[in-house]
């Protein structure tokens, strides 16, 4: 029968301040001074449990060892309870994938918590949770764990991580690994893919749910001029005509120009106003 650690006196999956109760040959046994009845947890020598004395206080992370016993470490994990972070897959087994979270025992990502088939060596955005027995596990189902009350306004630049892409909607972004963000499909380009880190400008804070709509492009004429240079170069190289316009799919625009559909339309509109090209039903013509 599996042990259940959901009611452990120590905070599994969290960093906490504990006190050395007594030392032993294998390390330091730590206790919570506020709850002495809770017993002790081992901080092995190799995890920072040497050179200490009774009564010392220190900050440790508590998780479960290979035999599912609570154990402490002074190492800083890559993720804790309540956090969302990108972690790398180190192995895949019949029970799920295992992720590197900076500790001796790798973190389990169960199959039922995976939203796509994961691959060894690739990075995925996950949250940490405790399963029904109290063991720390990872989940890729981060959408419902992200928040909508981001402290940003229109025009602010933010950093985010793309964790999912729906071609009909856009790229779903975890801003600061905490907040909901979306890059609309018309602003997608070939540099935006799952697991990409993006820097984007807040173009809208949706009134209905306060979620952030993002644009990966600079605002104003500088970006339009840069994109226009790309279009003109391609147009000249093609002999003065390219069969792209309003009806061209965003994926094709991204592949040919490295621009989002929205950026492409802004650029050719600006170039037409400057008399550099002419937009026709069959495409764009150099003037």
N, C-alpha and C positions, 0 to 999 in steps of 0.2 A: 504493500500500500504506500502511495506517495505521501511524503510529508507535506503539510500545508503551512506555508509561511506567511499567509495573508494577515495573520494576527501577530506577527513577530514584534517583540518590544522594540526592535531597531527598525529604522526607516530604510527598508530595502530599496535600492535604486536611487538613493539620495546621499548627498554629502552632509555630515553632521559632526558636531563637536562632542567628543567622548573623553573620558579620563582613564588613565592607566590604573587598573585595579591591582594587578600584580604581574610580575615578569616571570617568564619560564624559559626553558631551553629552546623552545620553538618560536618564541616571540612574546608579544605583550597581550595580555587579556584586558580588554577595555570595557568600561561600564558607563552608564548614564547616571551621573550623580543625583539627578532629580528622580530617578526611578531605580534605586539599587536592587529592588526585588526582581528586576527584569533579567538579572544575570549578566553574563559577559559575552563578548564576541572576540575572536582571535584576530590579532594583527600579526601575521607571520613576519619573521625577520626579513625575508626577501621582499616583503611589501612595505617595509619601513618600520618594522617592529623591533629594532635593535637600538641600543644607545639611549634608552628611555629609563625613567625611574617612576616608582609608584607615585601617583598623584599628578603626574604630568597630564596636561590637556592638549589635545591635538584634533585637527580636522581630518576626517577620513570618509571614504566612500564605502558603503556597505552593500554587498551583493551576495550571491550564492556561489560556492566553490563547485568543483566537478562532482561532488557527492551531495549537492544541494544543501549544504550547511551554510548559515550566515557567516560571512568572513569580511574583514575590513582591509582596506588598502589606502596608502597615501598617494597612489597614482591618481591623476585627474582623468576621468573617463571622457570620451568624446560626446557622450549624451547622458542626461539624467532624466528622472521622472519629470514630466511637464514640459520637456524640451522636444524640438523637432530638429533633426540634423541629418546631413548626408553621410552615409557610411558605406564602406566598400565590402563587397561579397568576397569571402576568402574560401568558402567551400559550399557545395550543395550536396545534401544527403537525402535519404528517403523520408525524413521527417521535416525537411525544410532547408533553408539556407542559413549559413552562419556568417556574421558580420564582425569586422574588426572595430571594436569600440574602445581600444586602448588598454584593455585588461587581459590578464592571462587566459581566462576562459572566454571564448568568443560568444557573441550574442546571437541567440536563435531568432530567425525570421520564419515563423511557421508558414506552410504553404497557404493556409486559409487567410493569412494576413498579407499575401502578395497580390498586387493589382496587375502585374505583368510577370512573365517568366523571367527570372533574374539570371544573370550570367556572372561567373567568377571574374573578378578583377574590375567589375563595373560598380559605379556608385549609385546609390538610390536614397531618396529622402524618406526618412522613417521617424516614427515617434516611439517612445519607450512606454511600455505598460506592464502591469503585473498580471500573469495569467491566473486561472482559478485556483492554482496551488500556491500563488504568491511568488512565482519565479519571474524575473525580468525577461521580457521578450520584446521584439520589435514588430511594428506594423507599418505597412506602406499606406494605410488608409488615413492619410493626414488631412484630407479636405475638411472633415467635421471637427478637427482639432485646431484649425486655424481660426484666428479672430478677425473681426470686421471693424474694430475701433482703432485703426492705425492713426498715429499722431501726425499725419501728413496732410498737406493741402495741395491744390492744383499748382503745378509748376515746380514742386519739390522733386529732387532727384533721389532715387532709392536704389538699394541693392536687393536682388532677389535670386531665387533658385527655381528653375523650371522643373516641375515635377510631373506634369502631364500635358499632353497636347491633343486637342480635339479639332480636326481640320475644319469643322463647321462652326466652331466657336472661337478658338484661339488657344493660346498657351496659358496654362494655369501656373501662377508664380507664388511662391512663399516668400513674401517680403520680410526681410530680417528673420527668416525662419519662424515668423509668428503670425503674419497678417495675410489675408486674402488679396491676391492681385491677379489681374487678367490682361494679357496683351491680345487685343482683338485680332481675328484671323487676317484682316486686311493689312495689319502691321507686321505680320510674320515675315521672316526672311531666313535664308539658309544658315545663318549663324545661330538661330534659335532652335534648340532641340532639347529633348529631355536630358536633364542633368547639367544643363548649361547655366553658368552664373551670368546674370544680366544686370546692367545698370540702365535704369529707365526713368523717364519723367512721368510724374502723375499728371495725366491729361484730364481725369475726371474722378470725382468721389461720388459714386452713385447714391442718389438721395434715398432710394428704397431700402438699401441695405448697408450703406456706408463702405462698400468695398471699393478698392482702388482699380481704376482702369489705367493702364500704363502704355507709354509710347517709348520704344527703344531709341528714338531719334532725337537729335538736338532740335530745339525750337527756333523758328525764324529762317531768314534768308540764307544764313551760312550753310545750313544742312541742305537746303534746296539747291544751292549753287554746287555743292559737292556732289549730290546725286545727279544733277544735270550734267556735270562733267562726265560722269560714268555713262549716261545715256548717249551723249554726243559722241564719245569715243567709240562706243559699240556701233552707233549709227554710221559713222564714217567708215569703220572697218567693214561694214556690211554693204558698202557701196551706196549709201544714202537712203535705204529703206529697210524697215523692220516690221514684221506683221504682228505687232503687239499693240494692245489698246484696252479699252474699257472691258471688253468681253474675255480678255485673257485671264486664265486661272491664276491665283496668287502663287501657286507652286511653280508655275512656268516663269513668272516674273522673277521670283526668287532665284531660280536656277540660272536664268540668263543674265540677270543684272546684279544679283546679290542684294536686292532691295525688296521692301514690302510692297504690296500692291498700292497702298495708300501713298507711300513715298514716291513710287514711280509716277502715279497720276499727278501728284503735286509738281514733280520735276518737269514732266512734259508740258504741263499747263503753263508753267513759268517760262519754259523755253519757247513755247508758241507765242507768248506775249512779247518776248524779246526778239521775235522774228528769226529764231534759229531753226525751227522746224514747223511742219504743218501736220495737224492731227486729222486723219481721214478714217473712214469706216474700215479700210483694209489694213490700217496701221499708221506708222509715223514716217514722214518724209523729210529728209534734210533739205534746207533751203540755202 
